[in-house]
């Protein structure tokens, strides 16, 4: 389950390249930011990750990953890393599992959470970069994760800051509803994104940060949300989302559900007709954001 990022291999013990990369990352940040990113190491720290899940998704969240599973996952090649403040308190964590897909190592980043009071400091980005370095050290070339297309702040982190590619749209990926208030009235539609991290011939990551599109440049592109019939043959289209879906949920679950229904219909049509996400924009005056989708060959997920 993906989590609010501004709101988701080595072994638990021992010395590896990922540890060195994490130390270098921390050293570079020492002067400006006391937050430290490192692997979770003790039972108490694993339990702190569980407590943070409750803080972010709510105490009623039934999909919480227990401490024992976090510990075992890391021991056999997964990543559980935390962000710690100057007092050593856990303020964010990332969790992912490493596996084999069609004969190649891949990593699925399942959770990324940052305490509400600490958001907006780039902690989610630093956790993802630590995770990237950790899995690249054991030969992983692609990392997958999911996020809700209606959560604009996570779209910006994933598509712009990190440069991940949207490869699939899945309606109600985690079921029609979860026990978390964050998903109230929305279901669990998700984008699956792929973060390309290179191979032996190219040591640098393939996915690069993007520039956010200016909203004015997108104004002339058809917005699909409320169209009764979608344009046939348009080279580019866009799908708009609220800039703050959490505010919409608080004001009206009916309106929030309407946003989901309209965007689901649009995204499913786009992916079925050869469009892929190529950009993201924000329009602060109208409190909306949106995705630009272009027709043509795009990133794909290997067949299952």
DRENDO-1510 file (C-alpha; in Angstrom, 1 decimal, always signed):
<recs>
REC; n; res; u; v; w
REC; 1; UNK; +0.0; +0.0; +0.0 .
REC; 2; UNK; +1.5; +3.3; -1.0 .
REC; 3; UNK; +1.5; +6.0; +1.5 .
REC; 4; UNK; +1.7; +9.8; +1.8 .
REC; 5; UNK; +5.2; +10.8; +0.9 .
REC; 6; UNK; +4.8; +14.4; +1.5 .
REC; 7; UNK; +1.9; +13.3; +3.7 .
REC; 8; UNK; +6.0; +4.8; +0.5 .
REC; 9; UNK; +19.5; -5.6; -1.0 .
REC; 10; UNK; +21.5; -6.2; +1.8 .
REC; 11; UNK; +20.8; -8.1; +4.9 .
REC; 12; UNK; +19.9; -6.6; +8.2 .
REC; 13; UNK; +23.4; -7.0; +9.5 .
REC; 14; UNK; +26.7; -6.7; +7.7 .
REC; 15; UNK; +28.4; -4.1; +5.5 .
REC; 16; UNK; +27.4; -3.5; +1.9 .
REC; 17; UNK; +27.6; -0.9; -0.9 .
REC; 18; UNK; +24.1; +0.3; +0.0 .
REC; 19; UNK; +25.3; +1.2; +3.5 .
REC; 20; UNK; +28.1; +3.3; +2.1 .
REC; 21; UNK; +25.8; +5.1; -0.2 .
REC; 22; UNK; +23.4; +5.9; +2.6 .
REC; 23; UNK; +26.3; +7.2; +4.7 .
REC; 24; UNK; +27.4; +9.4; +1.9 .
REC; 25; UNK; +23.9; +10.7; +1.4 .
REC; 26; UNK; +23.7; +11.5; +5.2 .
REC; 27; UNK; +27.1; +13.2; +5.2 .
REC; 28; UNK; +26.2; +15.5; +2.4 .
REC; 29; UNK; +23.1; +16.6; +4.3 .
REC; 30; UNK; +24.8; +17.0; +7.7 .
REC; 31; UNK; +25.3; +20.7; +7.5 .
REC; 32; UNK; +21.8; +21.6; +6.3 .
REC; 33; UNK; +19.5; +19.0; +7.8 .
REC; 34; UNK; +19.8; +16.9; +11.0 .
REC; 35; UNK; +17.6; +14.2; +9.6 .
REC; 36; UNK; +19.4; +10.9; +9.1 .
REC; 37; UNK; +18.4; +8.2; +6.7 .
REC; 38; UNK; +19.5; +4.6; +7.4 .
REC; 39; UNK; +18.3; +1.0; +7.6 .
REC; 40; UNK; +16.0; +0.0; +10.4 .
REC; 41; UNK; +18.2; -2.1; +12.8 .
REC; 42; UNK; +16.5; -3.0; +16.1 .
REC; 43; UNK; +13.2; -4.5; +17.1 .
REC; 44; UNK; +12.1; -1.3; +18.8 .
REC; 45; UNK; +12.7; +0.5; +15.4 .
REC; 46; UNK; +10.6; -2.0; +13.5 .
REC; 47; UNK; +7.8; -1.5; +16.1 .
REC; 48; UNK; +8.2; +2.3; +15.6 .
REC; 49; UNK; +7.5; +1.7; +11.9 .
REC; 50; UNK; +4.3; +0.0; +12.8 .
REC; 51; UNK; +3.3; +2.9; +15.1 .
REC; 52; UNK; +4.1; +5.4; +12.3 .
REC; 53; UNK; +1.7; +3.4; +10.0 .
REC; 54; UNK; -1.0; +3.9; +12.5 .
REC; 55; UNK; -0.3; +7.6; +12.7 .
REC; 56; UNK; -0.4; +8.1; +9.0 .
REC; 57; UNK; -3.2; +5.8; +7.9 .
REC; 58; UNK; -5.1; +5.8; +11.2 .
REC; 59; UNK; -5.3; +3.2; +14.0 .
REC; 60; UNK; -8.1; +1.4; +12.2 .
REC; 61; UNK; -5.8; +0.6; +9.2 .
REC; 62; UNK; -6.1; -3.2; +8.8 .
REC; 63; UNK; -3.4; -3.4; +6.1 .
REC; 64; UNK; -0.6; -2.4; +8.5 .
REC; 65; UNK; +2.6; -4.5; +8.0 .
REC; 66; UNK; +3.7; -6.0; +11.3 .
REC; 67; UNK; +7.2; -5.6; +12.7 .
REC; 68; UNK; +8.1; -9.3; +12.2 .
REC; 69; UNK; +7.3; -9.1; +8.4 .
REC; 70; UNK; +9.3; -5.9; +8.1 .
REC; 71; UNK; +12.3; -7.5; +9.8 .
REC; 72; UNK; +12.1; -10.8; +7.8 .
REC; 73; UNK; +11.6; -9.0; +4.5 .
REC; 74; UNK; +14.8; -6.9; +5.1 .
REC; 75; UNK; +16.8; -10.0; +6.1 .
REC; 76; UNK; +16.1; -11.7; +2.8 .
REC; 77; UNK; +16.7; -8.8; +0.4 .
REC; 78; UNK; +14.0; -6.2; +1.0 .
REC; 79; UNK; +14.5; -2.7; +2.3 .
REC; 80; UNK; +13.2; -1.1; +5.5 .
REC; 81; UNK; +14.8; +2.3; +6.0 .
REC; 82; UNK; +13.9; +5.1; +8.4 .
REC; 83; UNK; +14.3; +8.9; +8.6 .
REC; 84; UNK; +15.4; +9.9; +12.2 .
REC; 85; UNK; +15.4; +13.4; +13.7 .
REC; 86; UNK; +18.1; +14.9; +15.8 .
REC; 87; UNK; +16.7; +13.2; +18.9 .
REC; 88; UNK; +16.7; +9.8; +17.2 .
REC; 89; UNK; +12.9; +9.6; +16.7 .
REC; 90; UNK; +11.5; +8.0; +13.6 .
REC; 91; UNK; +9.7; +10.5; +11.5 .
REC; 92; UNK; +9.5; +8.6; +8.2 .
REC; 93; UNK; +10.1; +5.2; +6.7 .
REC; 94; UNK; +10.1; +3.3; +3.4 .
REC; 95; UNK; +9.5; -0.4; +3.0 .
REC; 96; UNK; +9.9; -2.6; -0.1 .
REC; 97; UNK; +10.3; -6.2; -1.2 .
REC; 98; UNK; +12.8; -7.6; -3.7 .
REC; 99; UNK; +11.8; -10.4; -6.0 .
REC; 100; UNK; +12.2; -12.0; -9.5 .
REC; 101; UNK; +10.1; -11.0; -12.4 .
REC; 102; UNK; +10.7; -12.8; -15.8 .
REC; 103; UNK; +14.2; -13.8; -14.7 .
REC; 104; UNK; +15.3; -10.4; -13.5 .
REC; 105; UNK; +15.6; -8.8; -10.1 .
REC; 106; UNK; +12.9; -6.1; -9.3 .
REC; 107; UNK; +11.9; -4.3; -6.2 .
REC; 108; UNK; +8.4; -3.4; -5.2 .
REC; 109; UNK; +8.2; -0.4; -2.9 .
REC; 110; UNK; +5.1; -1.1; -0.8 .
REC; 111; UNK; +5.1; +1.8; +1.8 .
REC; 112; UNK; +6.4; +5.3; +2.1 .
REC; 113; UNK; +5.2; +7.4; +5.0 .
REC; 114; UNK; +6.3; +10.6; +6.6 .
REC; 115; UNK; +4.9; +12.1; +9.8 .
REC; 116; UNK; +2.5; +14.9; +9.1 .
REC; 117; UNK; +4.5; +17.5; +11.0 .
REC; 118; UNK; +7.6; +16.7; +8.9 .
REC; 119; UNK; +6.2; +16.9; +5.4 .
REC; 120; UNK; +7.5; +19.4; +2.9 .
REC; 121; UNK; +11.2; +18.9; +3.9 .
REC; 122; UNK; +12.2; +16.4; +1.1 .
REC; 123; UNK; +12.2; +13.4; +3.5 .
REC; 124; UNK; +10.2; +11.3; +1.1 .
REC; 125; UNK; +12.6; +12.0; -1.7 .
REC; 126; UNK; +15.6; +11.1; +0.5 .
REC; 127; UNK; +14.0; +7.9; +1.6 .
REC; 128; UNK; +13.4; +6.9; -2.0 .
REC; 129; UNK; +17.0; +7.7; -3.0 .
REC; 130; UNK; +18.3; +5.6; -0.2 .
REC; 131; UNK; +16.1; +2.7; -1.3 .
REC; 132; UNK; +17.2; +3.1; -4.9 .
REC; 133; UNK; +20.9; +2.9; -3.8 .
REC; 134; UNK; +20.2; -0.1; -1.6 .
REC; 135; UNK; +18.5; -2.2; -4.3 .
REC; 136; UNK; +20.9; -1.2; -7.1 .
REC; 137; UNK; +23.7; -2.5; -5.0 .
REC; 138; UNK; +22.4; -6.0; -5.5 .
REC; 139; UNK; +21.6; -5.7; -9.2 .
REC; 140; UNK; +18.0; -4.5; -9.3 .
REC; 141; UNK; +17.3; -2.5; -12.4 .
REC; 142; UNK; +13.6; -1.5; -11.9 .
REC; 143; UNK; +11.6; -0.5; -8.9 .
REC; 144; UNK; +7.8; -0.5; -8.9 .
REC; 145; UNK; +5.3; +1.2; -6.6 .
REC; 146; UNK; +1.8; +2.6; -6.7 .
REC; 147; UNK; +0.2; +5.9; -6.0 .
REC; 148; UNK; -3.3; +7.4; -6.2 .
REC; 149; UNK; -3.7; +9.6; -9.3 .
REC; 150; UNK; -6.0; +11.9; -7.3 .
REC; 151; UNK; -3.3; +12.8; -4.8 .
REC; 152; UNK; -1.5; +15.6; -6.6 .
REC; 153; UNK; +1.3; +16.1; -4.1 .
REC; 154; UNK; +2.4; +12.4; -4.6 .
REC; 155; UNK; +2.1; +12.8; -8.4 .
REC; 156; UNK; +4.6; +15.6; -8.2 .
REC; 157; UNK; +7.1; +13.6; -6.1 .
REC; 158; UNK; +6.8; +10.5; -8.2 .
REC; 159; UNK; +6.7; +11.9; -11.7 .
REC; 160; UNK; +8.6; +15.2; -11.5 .
REC; 161; UNK; +11.0; +14.9; -8.6 .
REC; 162; UNK; +11.9; +11.2; -9.1 .
REC; 163; UNK; +11.1; +10.9; -12.8 .
REC; 164; UNK; +9.2; +7.6; -12.5 .
REC; 165; UNK; +7.1; +6.4; -15.5 .
REC; 166; UNK; +3.4; +5.4; -15.3 .
REC; 167; UNK; +3.0; +1.9; -16.7 .
REC; 168; UNK; -0.5; +0.9; -15.7 .
REC; 169; UNK; -3.8; +2.1; -14.3 .
REC; 170; UNK; -5.5; -0.4; -11.9 .
REC; 171; UNK; -9.1; +0.2; -10.6 .
REC; 172; UNK; -9.5; -0.7; -6.9 .
REC; 173; UNK; -6.1; -2.3; -6.8 .
REC; 174; UNK; -6.3; -2.9; -3.0 .
REC; 175; UNK; -10.0; -3.5; -3.0 .
REC; 176; UNK; -13.1; -1.3; -3.2 .
REC; 177; UNK; -12.3; +0.3; +0.2 .
REC; 178; UNK; -9.7; +0.0; +3.0 .
REC; 179; UNK; -10.0; +0.7; +6.7 .
REC; 180; UNK; -8.0; +4.0; +6.3 .
REC; 181; UNK; -9.8; +7.3; +6.5 .
REC; 182; UNK; -7.4; +8.5; +3.8 .
REC; 183; UNK; -9.2; +6.3; +1.2 .
REC; 184; UNK; -12.7; +7.2; +2.4 .
REC; 185; UNK; -15.1; +7.6; -0.6 .
REC; 186; UNK; -12.4; +7.0; -3.2 .
REC; 187; UNK; -11.7; +3.3; -3.5 .
REC; 188; UNK; -8.1; +2.4; -4.2 .
REC; 189; UNK; -7.5; +3.1; -7.9 .
REC; 190; UNK; -3.8; +3.3; -8.5 .
REC; 191; UNK; -1.1; +4.1; -11.1 .
REC; 192; UNK; +1.7; +1.6; -11.1 .
REC; 193; UNK; +5.0; +3.4; -11.8 .
REC; 194; UNK; +8.4; +2.0; -12.8 .
REC; 195; UNK; +11.6; +3.7; -11.8 .
REC; 196; UNK; +14.3; +2.6; -14.3 .
REC; 197; UNK; +17.6; +2.3; -12.5 .
REC; 198; UNK; +20.0; +1.2; -15.3 .
REC; 199; UNK; +21.9; -2.0; -15.9 .
REC; 200; UNK; +25.6; -3.0; -16.1 .
REC; 201; UNK; +26.1; -1.1; -19.3 .
REC; 202; UNK; +24.7; +2.1; -17.8 .
REC; 203; UNK; +25.4; +2.6; -14.1 .
REC; 204; UNK; +23.4; +5.8; -13.8 .
REC; 205; UNK; +19.6; +5.6; -13.3 .
REC; 206; UNK; +17.6; +5.8; -16.4 .
REC; 207; UNK; +14.7; +7.7; -14.8 .
REC; 208; UNK; +15.5; +11.4; -14.5 .
REC; 209; UNK; +13.7; +14.3; -12.9 .
REC; 210; UNK; +11.3; +16.1; -15.2 .
REC; 211; UNK; +10.2; +19.7; -15.4 .
REC; 212; UNK; +6.7; +20.4; -14.4 .
REC; 213; UNK; +4.5; +21.6; -17.3 .
REC; 214; UNK; +3.3; +25.2; -17.1 .
REC; 215; UNK; -0.5; +25.2; -16.7 .
REC; 216; UNK; -1.0; +27.8; -19.4 .
REC; 217; UNK; +0.7; +25.6; -22.0 .
REC; 218; UNK; -1.9; +22.8; -21.3 .
REC; 219; UNK; -5.0; +25.0; -21.6 .
REC; 220; UNK; -5.6; +24.2; -25.3 .
REC; 221; UNK; -5.3; +20.4; -24.8 .
REC; 222; UNK; -8.7; +18.6; -24.4 .
REC; 223; UNK; -9.5; +17.7; -20.8 .
REC; 224; UNK; -11.4; +14.4; -20.8 .
REC; 225; UNK; -13.0; +14.5; -17.3 .
REC; 226; UNK; -16.6; +15.4; -18.1 .
REC; 227; UNK; -16.6; +14.8; -21.9 .
REC; 228; UNK; -19.6; +12.6; -22.9 .
REC; 229; UNK; -17.5; +11.3; -25.9 .
REC; 230; UNK; -13.7; +11.3; -26.0 .
REC; 231; UNK; -11.9; +12.9; -29.0 .
REC; 232; UNK; -10.8; +10.4; -31.7 .
REC; 233; UNK; -7.2; +10.7; -32.9 .
REC; 234; UNK; -6.1; +13.7; -30.7 .
REC; 235; UNK; -2.3; +13.6; -30.3 .
REC; 236; UNK; -2.5; +14.7; -26.7 .
REC; 237; UNK; -5.2; +14.8; -24.0 .
REC; 238; UNK; -5.2; +15.7; -20.3 .
REC; 239; UNK; -7.0; +14.5; -17.2 .
REC; 240; UNK; -7.5; +17.0; -14.4 .
REC; 241; UNK; -7.5; +16.2; -10.6 .
REC; 242; UNK; -8.1; +18.4; -7.5 .
REC; 243; UNK; -5.0; +19.9; -6.1 .
REC; 244; UNK; -6.1; +18.9; -2.6 .
REC; 245; UNK; -8.2; +15.8; -2.7 .
REC; 246; UNK; -8.1; +15.6; +1.1 .
REC; 247; UNK; -10.0; +18.9; +1.3 .
REC; 248; UNK; -12.6; +17.6; -1.2 .
REC; 249; UNK; -13.1; +14.5; +0.9 .
REC; 250; UNK; -13.7; +16.6; +4.1 .
REC; 251; UNK; -16.2; +18.8; +2.3 .
REC; 252; UNK; -18.1; +16.2; +0.3 .
REC; 253; UNK; -17.5; +12.5; -0.2 .
REC; 254; UNK; -20.0; +12.7; -3.1 .
REC; 255; UNK; -17.9; +15.2; -4.9 .
REC; 256; UNK; -14.7; +13.1; -4.2 .
REC; 257; UNK; -16.4; +10.0; -5.6 .
REC; 258; UNK; -17.4; +12.0; -8.7 .
REC; 259; UNK; -13.7; +13.0; -9.2 .
REC; 260; UNK; -12.8; +9.3; -9.0 .
REC; 261; UNK; -15.5; +8.2; -11.4 .
REC; 262; UNK; -14.6; +10.8; -14.0 .
REC; 263; UNK; -10.8; +10.2; -13.9 .
REC; 264; UNK; -11.2; +6.4; -13.8 .
REC; 265; UNK; -13.3; +6.5; -17.0 .
REC; 266; UNK; -10.8; +8.9; -18.7 .
REC; 267; UNK; -7.6; +7.0; -17.7 .
REC; 268; UNK; -9.0; +3.6; -18.7 .
REC; 269; UNK; -9.9; +5.0; -22.1 .
REC; 270; UNK; -6.5; +6.6; -22.5 .
REC; 271; UNK; -4.6; +3.4; -21.7 .
REC; 272; UNK; -6.8; +1.3; -23.9 .
REC; 273; UNK; -6.2; +3.7; -26.8 .
REC; 274; UNK; -2.5; +4.0; -26.7 .
REC; 275; UNK; -2.0; +7.1; -24.6 .
REC; 276; UNK; +0.6; +7.3; -21.8 .
REC; 277; UNK; +1.4; +9.9; -19.2 .
REC; 278; UNK; +4.1; +12.3; -20.3 .
REC; 279; UNK; +3.7; +15.3; -18.0 .
REC; 280; UNK; +2.1; +16.8; -15.0 .
REC; 281; UNK; +1.0; +20.4; -14.2 .
REC; 282; UNK; -0.6; +22.4; -11.4 .
REC; 283; UNK; -3.0; +25.3; -11.7 .
REC; 284; UNK; -3.0; +27.1; -8.3 .
REC; 285; UNK; -5.7; +29.7; -9.1 .
REC; 286; UNK; -8.3; +26.9; -9.9 .
REC; 287; UNK; -6.9; +24.5; -7.2 .
REC; 288; UNK; -6.5; +21.8; -9.8 .
REC; 289; UNK; -3.6; +19.8; -11.2 .
REC; 290; UNK; -3.5; +17.4; -14.1 .
REC; 291; UNK; -1.7; +14.8; -16.3 .
REC; 292; UNK; -0.8; +15.2; -19.9 .
REC; 293; UNK; -1.2; +12.0; -21.9 .
REC; 294; UNK; +0.3; +11.6; -25.4 .
REC; 295; UNK; -0.5; +8.9; -28.0 .
REC; 296; UNK; +2.3; +6.6; -29.0 .
REC; 297; UNK; +4.8; +4.1; -27.7 .
REC; 298; UNK; +5.4; +4.6; -24.0 .
REC; 299; UNK; +6.8; +2.7; -21.0 .
REC; 300; UNK; +5.3; -0.6; -20.3 .
REC; 301; UNK; +5.3; -3.2; -17.6 .
REC; 302; UNK; +6.5; -6.7; -18.6 .
REC; 303; UNK; +3.6; -9.2; -19.2 .
REC; 304; UNK; +2.6; -11.3; -16.3 .
</recs>
